[in-house]
């Protein structure tokens, strides 16, 4: 079982765009949004992923992720989703030895931009890029599963 240790921030400027080494398109929906075990289906560019996440404690939670056929991911979203579909572009930014994932949301959440950094442990130190604003780690309003609620 993998552990996800993640800190999340609001983004205050578009500086990340010039810093990005890669841009990924993500379409996702949830098959279950119970905080004890969220189940998410994603299409990342043209690749399917199924992810199960446990309850968040601090900035840490259990996570299991599996590659699935893209057509299966599309079918699961169409037939089984219990949430709205989230559409976003993810900018990958390497800064001071860490990888930041900056998500620009489209559709209903157009204008929302959130950055996440995954860490090896909760006490790991890191530098904040200039585009980072207020920390929202643990604020359930910014969980993707909350943004996808019907």
N, C-alpha and C positions, 0 to 999 in steps of 0.2 A: 504494500500500500504506500502510495506517495503522499507526502504532506505538501500542501500549498501554503507558503508564507508570503503574504502580499500586503503592501501598503498602497492606498489609493488616494489620489489628489484631484482637485479640480484644476483645470488648465486656464491660464489667464491671458495667453497670447498665442499666436500662430507660429512662433519660432521653431516649434518641433518639426514643422513641414520641411524646412530647409535642412534640418539635422537628420532627417529620416534616411535610413539605409534601405528601407523596403516599405511598401504599402500593400496591405492585404485587405481583400473584401470579405466580410463575414456576414452570413445570414444565419440566424439561430432562433430556436424556439424551445420551450420547456415541455417535457412530458410529465414532470412533477415539480411543484414549487414548494413543497413542505421544507422548511429550513433544516430539518433533520436529515433530509436526503433529496437534494435537488437533482433532477435528471435533465440534461440539456443535449440537444442535437444541434450540430453546427455544420454548415458548409463553408469551408475556408478556401476561398478561390474555387477550386474544383475538387476538393477533398472532403469526405464526410468524417465526422467525429461524434462519438457518443461519450458523454462525461457524466459521472456521478460524483457529487460533492456532499460531504458530511457537514454537520453544524460548525459554524465558525466560533472559535474560542480565541479571543484577542485578535491576532492577525493570521491565525493558523487554522487550517481545516484539512480533513482527509480528502483525497481526490483520486479517482480512477478514470483514465481516459483511454478510449479505444478507437482505432481507425475502423471505419465502416465504409461500405460502398456508397458512393455519392448518390446513386439512385435510391438506395435504402434510406439515406438521410432525407432526401426530398420527400419520399413516401411517408416517412415518420412525421415530418413536419406537417404534411397535408392531412394525414389521417389521425394523428394521435396528439397533436399539440394541445395543451391546456392553457396556452398563453398566446399573446400577440407575437408576431414575428418581429425580431429586432434586426435592423439593417445598419451596418456600420463599416467604416474604414478604419483599419488599425495601422498606425505609423510606428515602425520599429526604430527606436532611437537609442544608440549606444552613447553613454555619457559617464565619464570618470569610472570606467570599469564595470558598469551595470547596464543592463538592458531595460529600457522603459518602453511600455506599450501604451500608446496614446490612441484612444478610441474617439473618433468623430461619429456621433450618432446621426442618422438620417430619419426621415419620416416624422412620426409623432414627436420624437425627441431631438429634432433638428436644432443645432446650436449647442447642444450639450457636448462637452469635450472633457474626458476623464483620463488621467494617466495612472498607470499601475507599475509597480516595481516588485518583482519576486525576489525574495531573499533566502539565504541559507538558514538563518535563524532570526528570531524577532529582535534581537539586540544588535544585529549587524548595522554598522555605520555606513552611510552613503551621502553623497553630495546631491543637492537638488538643482536641476537645470533651471534656467531663468524663466521658463514658461510655467513653472509649477506654482499653484496657489494654495488654497486652504486644504488641509488634510481631511478626508472624509472616510478613512478606514473605519469600518464598523457602523457607518451610517447607512442603515438599510435602504434609505431612499435611493442610494446610488448602486445598489446591487442590480445586476442585469436581470435577475429573476423578479425584482420589484418593478423595474422599468417595463417588463414584459407582461405585467398583470393585466388581465382583461377588464 
